[in-house]
Amino acid sequence: PKLNFDYAGFTLGVAGAVTFGLSISLATQFHSKAWRKRDMESWNMVAFPLFSWYIVDSVYSVASGFYPNAILNSVLLAAIGVPLLLCRSTFAYVGEVGEKEE
């Protein structure tokens, strides 16, 4: 089938926007009060979306035959995910949601 470049450009634009939004969300979390306090909830809010993105995007890339994207994803995951995993032991659950700080 012939590729519809208008549609391909549109879907790439949407995917780029979603990826940009995810990166802004992650960056915001890295600068949050909860992250500085080493709250495990904050670590989860970074780790779960990051690893979910990697799995879904990489599996789809390989299944559709576009291996270079899976390779790029692996490089990005190594750059962000390895340090994230290495710092996990410094995080702990601080308290219940809605608890007042003293």
Helices and strands as residue ranges (DSSP letters): H 5-30, H 33-36, H 40-63, H 67-87, G 88-90
